[in-house]
């Protein structure tokens, strides 16, 4: 029944075939299998099963009426389900360029130590922006799901930081001996200032074991690999592997999730600082606040440690990066499909190399439209 509820019809069909083979006198399993084959559009196999039920079990009038209704409706494959969301917003960012928090820095060492001051273009720059976000997903039969996302941001004055990001992906949900799995892949592209900045490809796997946890709780594992290419900066190219544990709780309108993990980032030989490894942690919460208002909170932490000196002779230390992101949002529905939202984000990036340390805050107010069938 669970695969049926979740739209994994092929898996449900396999389970019912096994049940019929093990319990050949289980009339209910025969009927479920026949109706399922009809829902999958397999009219010929469904009719064979309906006739077998009528001959083998001599069903009562109520069951015969169900079979007659199925025949009258016909057997058609289920239509894919799709849904999407469009967001338009206006906002402000106090550090569009991720400018360094401290404009003073030093390079070299000993008698060659040199103190310098960053030019204004590398210090924090504030600007307002318009933002568009469009995302959609389509769910087919047998646990397949596809999705696509588009996000575009245009600044009032700092147009060289205008960005467009797109991604597409697909995944499939399967169950093996009580273990839920979700395997997927995705492709993405980011443009900055009208030019290709980043391309990536990723593969990932979610695994949820059948653990005896309290109601509402779920523990999963996530692992993935990705490759990132920077068309204009090939020495930035890298491959990343990561693994995380994810604990989720959901009860009514309350949803909580926490995760922690480890990653390895392999760069090419020319990348400053070489390879690096890191730790990740996150906390997220979503709950109804009353009056139809929905609140969300999120915290993300990641740390990276480089394998060697960042730039021998100039910056003779291995880079250590600690980044935190705090996000808060409230959504106010105006109707079933439309609503308003207000979002605040703060990023704090602390590093042992002052050139890269920065802090930024942004806020945006917008309208959203949820659609689908």
N, C-alpha and C positions, 0 to 999 in steps of 0.2 A: 504493500500500500504506500510506503514512503516513496519509492521511485515513481509511482503513479502521481502522487501529489506534487513532486518536484519536476515532473515532465520528462523523466528518464524512462521513456516507454520501452525502448529496446531492453533495458535491464529488467524492467517489470515483466516483459514477455518471457525472458529467459527464466526468471524465477517461477512464473506460473507454469511454464513447460516442465520444469523440474518437479513442481508440486503434483501436476497431473500424472507424471510418470511414476512418482512415489505413491500417490494416493489415487489410483484410477477410478475409485468410486466416489471421489469428492466432487459432487455435482456443482457446488459453488465455484470451485477452481476452474472447471470446464466453462462455466458461464462467464466468469471474469476474463478468461483467456479469449473467448469468442468476442466479447464486447471490446476488449483491448485491440484485437486484430482489426475490428471494424473501425475503431478510432484511428488506427494507423493507416487506414485506406486499403487494407488487404481484404477486399470484399470476397474473393474466392475462398480464402482460408477461413474467414469468418463464417461463411455460409456452410462449409463442410462441418465446422464445429457446431453450429446451430442445429443442423440436421442430426448430428451424432447425439446431441443432448436430447432431442425430441424422441429419437428411437431408443437410446440406451437407458434413459432415466424416466421417460414418460412424465415430464414435469407437470405440476399443477397449473391451473388456469392463469394464476398471477405471473408465473415465469414465462408461460407461452405468450402472454400479453407483452412482456418486456422484449421477447425475441421479435415479435411482430412489429413493435415500435421501432426497433433497431433496423429491421429490414425496410420499413417504410421511410425512415430518414435517409437510408443509404449509408455507405461507408466511404468517408472522405478523410484524407490525411489532415491532421490539425494544422491550422494556419499559424505561422510564427507570431510570437508576441513581441511587441516592441514598445519602447518608452524612451522619453528624452527630456532634457531640461535646457532652457535658454535663460541666460542671465545677462543683463545689461546694467552697468553700474558706473558711478562717478566717484573718484577718490583722490587721495593725496598721499605722497610718499616723501619722507624727509631725508632719504638717502637713496636716490634712484640709482646712482652709479656704484654703490657699495664703497664709498670713499672711506679712507682710513680715519679712524677716530683720533689718532695722534699724528699730526703732520711732520713731526720731527723723527728722524731715524738716522742710524749710523751703518756704515759698511766698512769692510776691512777689519784689521786687527792690529794690535800693538802700535808701532810707530806709524803704520799706514791707516790708522783709524780715521774715518772721515765723517763729520756730522753734516747732514743735509736737511733741507726742508722741502716737502712736497709742493708742487705747483698747485694752484687752486682747483684745477680740473680733476685732481685726484683726491680732493677732500669732499665731504658729503655735499650733495646738491639736491635741493628740494624741487618738486614739481607736482602738478596735478595731472590726472590721467582719466581716460575713458577706457573701460574694460568690457570685453565681450567674451562670454564663455558658453559653449554649446557642447553638449554631450548626449550620447544616445547608445542604446543597447538593443539587441534583438536576440530572442531566445527561440531556438528551434526545437525539434524533437531530439530525443536520445541524449539530453544533457548538454548540447552544444549552445554556446553563447558567443556572440560577437559584439564588439563595442568600438566606438570612435569618439574622439575628443578634439575640440578646437578651442584655443584661447588666444585672444589678441589684445594687446595693450598699446595705447597711443598716448604719448605725453604731449602736453601743451607746448613745451619749448624744447625739451631735450630729445629731439626726434631720433638721434643716433642710438637711443636705448629702446626705441619701439620694438616690440617683440611679437612674434606669432609662433605658437607651438601646436603641432598636430600629432596625434597618435592613433593607431588602429591596432586591434588585437582580437584574439579568439581564445576560448578555453572550453574544456569539456569536463563535466562532473561525472565521476564513476564511483561505484561502491564495490569493494572487494573484501569478502569475508568480514563485513561490518566496518571496514575502514573506508571512510569517505576521502576521495582524492579529487583534486582539481588541477589539471595540467593546462598550461597556456603559453602563449607567446605574443609578443607585441613589437611594433616598429614605431619609431618616432622621429620627428624633425623639428628643430627650433631655428628660427631666423631672428637675427638681431640687427636692427638698423637696415632692414631690407636685404641682408645677405645671410646665406646659410652659415649658422654658427655651430650647430651640434646635430649629429645623427646617431641613433642608437637602435640596437636590436636586443631583445631579451627573451629568455625562457625561464619559466618558474613553475614550481609545484607546491601545492598545499596538501597536507596530509593530516587527517583528523582521526585518531585512533578511538575505538569504542571504550572509553574509560568510564567507570562508574562515578561520575561527578554529580553534585547536587543539581536540582532542576534549574535550568537557565544557564548553566555554565558549560563552556566548551574549551578544550585545549587543543591547539593545532600546532603544526610545524610548517615552516615555509623555507624553501631554499630556491635560489635562482642564480643565473649567470647572465651577464650582459656585456655588450661591447659598445663602446662610445667612440665616435670619430668626430674630430674637429677639422672641417675642411680647410680652414685658413691657418690652423695651428697644429700641424700633424704631430708635433712633439708632445701634445696634450693627450693623444689617443691612449685609451686604457681598456682593460678588461676587468670586470668586477665579479667576484663570487661572494654571496652572503647566505647566512642561515639565521633564522629567527624562531623563537617560541612565541606563540600568541595565545593569550587567555582572554576569552570573551564571555560577557554576561548580558543576557537580555531577558527582561521581564516586563511585558506591557510596553509602555512608551519609554522605558529606561534602557539605555544601551551603554555598556562600559567595555573598554578594551585596553589591554596593556601588552606590550611586547618588548623583547630584548634579544639582541643577537650580536653576531661577529661577522666581519667582512674582510676580504683581502682584495686590494686594488693593484693590479699588475700594469705598470706603464712601460712604454718603450724605453730603450736605453738612453735616449736624449732627454727624457723628462726630468725637470729639476726635482731633486729629492728622491728620485727613484721610486721603487715600490712602496706601498704603505699598507698598514692594517688598521682596523678601527672597531669600535664598539658602538652599538645603537640601542636606544631605548625610546619608548613612546607611551603616552597615556591619552586616551580619548574618552569623551563622555557626551551623551546626547539624552535630553529629557524634556518632557512637556513642562512648561512653566506656568500654565494656566491661561485661560482666555484664548486658547488656540496658539499661543506663542511657543515656539520651539527654541531651546537653547543648546548650544554646542560649545565644548571646550576641548582644546587639544594642546599637547606639549610634546615636542620632539627634541631629542638630544642625540648628537653623534660626535665622536672624537676620532681623529686620524693621527697616526704617527708615521713620519717618513723613515725610510730605511737608512738614509745617509744625509750628509750635509746638503743643504738646499742649493748653495752656489759656492763651491770651494774658492777661497780667496776673497769673496765679497760678503757672503752670509754663511759663516762656518758653523751653522747649527742645523740639526735635523728638525724639520718643521713639525710642530705640535699644534693641532687645531681642535678647538672645542666649540661646537655650535649648538645653540638652543633656539627653538622657535616656539612662540606662544601664540595661540590663535583662539579667538572668542567670536561667536556669531549668534545673533538672535534673528529668527524668521517670524514674520507676522503674516498669516494667510489673509488674503482679501476675498478669495473664493476657492473652489475646489482645485482649480488649476493655477491661479495667480497669487502672488504674494510679494512682500517687501522683505529685504534683509539688510542688516548692518553688520559689518565684519571688521575686526581689528587684528592686526598682526604685528608682532615684534620679533626681530631677529637679533641675537647677540652672538657675535663671532669673536672669541677670544683666542689669541695666538701668541706664541713666543717670538714671532717675527712681526713687529709692529706694522709693517707695510700692509699686512693682510687683515688686521683686526678692525672690525667695524661694528656699528649698531644701526639698525633701521627700524622705523615704525611707519605703518601705513593703515589707513582707514578707508572704507568704501561703503557707500549706500546705494542699493540697487533694487531692481525689479526682477522677478523670476516667473517663468511660465513652465509648468510641467505638463507634458502631453504624452499620449500613447494609447494603446489598446490592449 
